[in-house]
Amino acid sequence: MKTYSLDEVQDDLLRKQGTPERDKFEYELQVEVELPHTNLSFG
């Protein structure tokens, strides 16, 4: 059974770092991680 590193899987699924697709994913992930740590209420 072949194993893959996290970097290999991310490059395959999300493209290489620095591409628009990867940058968009990493930005959205950062927003999702940081949003619960803010004191904003939406409702």
N, CA, C and O atoms as a GROMACS GRO file, in nm:
protein
  172
    1MET      N    1   0.085  -0.118   0.000
    1MET     CA    2   0.000   0.000   0.000
    1MET      C    3   0.089   0.124   0.000
    1MET      O    4   0.178   0.137   0.084
    2LYS      N    5   0.066   0.214  -0.094
    2LYS     CA    6   0.145   0.336  -0.104
    2LYS      C    7   0.091   0.441  -0.007
    2LYS      O    8  -0.030   0.456   0.008
    3THR      N    9   0.180   0.510   0.058
    3THR     CA   10   0.140   0.618   0.147
    3THR      C   11   0.180   0.751   0.084
    3THR      O   12   0.273   0.758   0.004
    4TYR      N   13   0.108   0.854   0.121
    4TYR     CA   14   0.132   0.988   0.067
    4TYR      C   15   0.148   1.085   0.183
    4TYR      O   16   0.083   1.072   0.286
    5SER      N   17   0.233   1.182   0.164
    5SER     CA   18   0.247   1.286   0.266
    5SER      C   19   0.130   1.384   0.253
    5SER      O   20   0.063   1.389   0.150
    6LEU      N   21   0.107   1.461   0.358
    6LEU     CA   22   0.002   1.562   0.353
    6LEU      C   23   0.028   1.661   0.241
    6LEU      O   24  -0.065   1.702   0.170
    7ASP      N   25   0.152   1.701   0.223
    7ASP     CA   26   0.186   1.794   0.115
    7ASP      C   27   0.152   1.737  -0.022
    7ASP      O   28   0.101   1.808  -0.108
    8GLU      N   29   0.180   1.608  -0.044
    8GLU     CA   30   0.148   1.545  -0.171
    8GLU      C   31  -0.002   1.543  -0.196
    8GLU      O   32  -0.047   1.570  -0.308
    9VAL      N   33  -0.080   1.512  -0.094
    9VAL     CA   34  -0.226   1.508  -0.109
    9VAL      C   35  -0.280   1.648  -0.135
    9VAL      O   36  -0.365   1.665  -0.223
   10GLN      N   37  -0.233   1.746  -0.061
   10GLN     CA   38  -0.279   1.883  -0.083
   10GLN      C   39  -0.242   1.930  -0.222
   10GLN      O   40  -0.324   1.993  -0.289
   11ASP      N   41  -0.121   1.902  -0.268
   11ASP     CA   42  -0.080   1.943  -0.402
   11ASP      C   43  -0.168   1.877  -0.508
   11ASP      O   44  -0.202   1.939  -0.608
   12ASP      N   45  -0.204   1.751  -0.486
   12ASP     CA   46  -0.286   1.679  -0.583
   12ASP      C   47  -0.430   1.731  -0.584
   12ASP      O   48  -0.487   1.751  -0.691
   13LEU      N   49  -0.487   1.753  -0.467
   13LEU     CA   50  -0.627   1.795  -0.458
   13LEU      C   51  -0.646   1.945  -0.474
   13LEU      O   52  -0.745   1.989  -0.531
   14LEU      N   53  -0.552   2.023  -0.422
   14LEU     CA   54  -0.571   2.169  -0.416
   14LEU      C   55  -0.475   2.246  -0.506
   14LEU      O   56  -0.477   2.369  -0.507
   15ARG      N   57  -0.393   2.177  -0.579
   15ARG     CA   58  -0.289   2.234  -0.665
   15ARG      C   59  -0.170   2.279  -0.579
   15ARG      O   60  -0.176   2.278  -0.456
   16LYS      N   61  -0.065   2.317  -0.646
   16LYS     CA   62   0.058   2.358  -0.578
   16LYS      C   63   0.038   2.491  -0.505
   16LYS      O   64  -0.050   2.570  -0.540
   17GLN      N   65   0.120   2.514  -0.402
   17GLN     CA   66   0.113   2.641  -0.330
   17GLN      C   67   0.144   2.754  -0.427
   17GLN      O   68   0.231   2.742  -0.514
   18GLY      N   69   0.073   2.865  -0.410
   18GLY     CA   70   0.092   2.981  -0.496
   18GLY      C   71  -0.005   2.989  -0.612
   18GLY      O   72  -0.010   3.091  -0.681
   19THR      N   73  -0.084   2.884  -0.635
   19THR     CA   74  -0.184   2.890  -0.742
   19THR      C   75  -0.311   2.954  -0.686
   19THR      O   76  -0.334   2.948  -0.565
   20PRO      N   77  -0.392   3.014  -0.771
   20PRO     CA   78  -0.514   3.079  -0.723
   20PRO      C   79  -0.606   2.984  -0.645
   20PRO      O   80  -0.666   3.024  -0.545
   21GLU      N   81  -0.619   2.859  -0.691
   21GLU     CA   82  -0.706   2.765  -0.622
   21GLU      C   83  -0.657   2.737  -0.480
   21GLU      O   84  -0.736   2.735  -0.386
   22ARG      N   85  -0.528   2.716  -0.467
   22ARG     CA   86  -0.470   2.685  -0.336
   22ARG      C   87  -0.476   2.807  -0.245
   22ARG      O   88  -0.508   2.795  -0.127
   23ASP      N   89  -0.446   2.925  -0.299
   23ASP     CA   90  -0.452   3.047  -0.219
   23ASP      C   91  -0.593   3.071  -0.167
   23ASP      O   92  -0.612   3.109  -0.051
   24LYS      N   93  -0.694   3.048  -0.252
   24LYS     CA   94  -0.834   3.065  -0.210
   24LYS      C   95  -0.868   2.967  -0.098
   24LYS      O   96  -0.930   3.006   0.001
   25PHE      N   97  -0.830   2.841  -0.114
   25PHE     CA   98  -0.857   2.741  -0.012
   25PHE      C   99  -0.792   2.779   0.121
   25PHE      O  100  -0.856   2.774   0.226
   26GLU      N  101  -0.664   2.818   0.116
   26GLU     CA  102  -0.593   2.851   0.239
   26GLU      C  103  -0.651   2.975   0.306
   26GLU      O  104  -0.655   2.983   0.429
   27TYR      N  105  -0.696   3.073   0.227
   27TYR     CA  106  -0.759   3.192   0.284
   27TYR      C  107  -0.891   3.156   0.352
   27TYR      O  108  -0.917   3.198   0.465
   28GLU      N  109  -0.974   3.077   0.284
   28GLU     CA  110  -1.102   3.037   0.341
   28GLU      C  111  -1.084   2.952   0.466
   28GLU      O  112  -1.160   2.965   0.562
   29LEU      N  113  -0.985   2.867   0.467
   29LEU     CA  114  -0.955   2.786   0.584
   29LEU      C  115  -0.913   2.875   0.701
   29LEU      O  116  -0.957   2.855   0.814
   30GLN      N  117  -0.829   2.974   0.674
   30GLN     CA  118  -0.785   3.065   0.778
   30GLN      C  119  -0.903   3.142   0.837
   30GLN      O  120  -0.911   3.160   0.959
   31VAL      N  121  -0.995   3.186   0.752
   31VAL     CA  122  -1.114   3.258   0.799
   31VAL      C  123  -1.199   3.166   0.887
   31VAL      O  124  -1.246   3.208   0.993
   32GLU      N  125  -1.219   3.043   0.845
   32GLU     CA  126  -1.299   2.947   0.923
   32GLU      C  127  -1.237   2.919   1.059
   32GLU      O  128  -1.308   2.903   1.158
   33VAL      N  129  -1.106   2.913   1.065
   33VAL     CA  130  -1.038   2.883   1.191
   33VAL      C  131  -1.042   3.004   1.284
   33VAL      O  132  -1.060   2.989   1.405
   34GLU      N  133  -1.026   3.124   1.228
   34GLU     CA  134  -1.019   3.244   1.311
   34GLU      C  135  -1.155   3.299   1.350
   34GLU      O  136  -1.166   3.362   1.456
   35LEU      N  137  -1.259   3.278   1.271
   35LEU     CA  138  -1.389   3.335   1.298
   35LEU      C  139  -1.444   3.298   1.435
   35LEU      O  140  -1.495   3.387   1.504
   36PRO      N  141  -1.437   3.173   1.480
   36PRO     CA  142  -1.490   3.140   1.613
   36PRO      C  143  -1.414   3.210   1.725
   36PRO      O  144  -1.464   3.217   1.838
   37HIS      N  145  -1.295   3.260   1.699
   37HIS     CA  146  -1.215   3.326   1.802
   37HIS      C  147  -1.241   3.476   1.810
   37HIS      O  148  -1.180   3.545   1.891
   38THR      N  149  -1.331   3.525   1.727
   38THR     CA  150  -1.368   3.666   1.733
   38THR      C  151  -1.491   3.681   1.820
   38THR      O  152  -1.560   3.583   1.848
   39ASN      N  153  -1.520   3.799   1.864
   39ASN     CA  154  -1.636   3.825   1.949
   39ASN      C  155  -1.752   3.884   1.869
   39ASN      O  156  -1.832   3.962   1.921
   40LEU      N  157  -1.761   3.845   1.743
   40LEU     CA  158  -1.869   3.895   1.657
   40LEU      C  159  -1.993   3.808   1.673
   40LEU      O  160  -1.983   3.686   1.686
   41SER      N  161  -2.108   3.871   1.672
   41SER     CA  162  -2.231   3.793   1.675
   41SER      C  163  -2.311   3.829   1.549
   41SER      O  164  -2.323   3.946   1.515
   42PHE      N  165  -2.362   3.730   1.484
   42PHE     CA  166  -2.437   3.750   1.360
   42PHE      C  167  -2.582   3.711   1.382
   42PHE      O  168  -2.624   3.605   1.335
   43GLY      N  169  -2.656   3.789   1.450
   43GLY     CA  170  -2.795   3.752   1.464
   43GLY      C  171  -2.852   3.817   1.578
   43GLY      O  172  -2.970   3.798   1.608
   0.00000   0.00000   0.00000
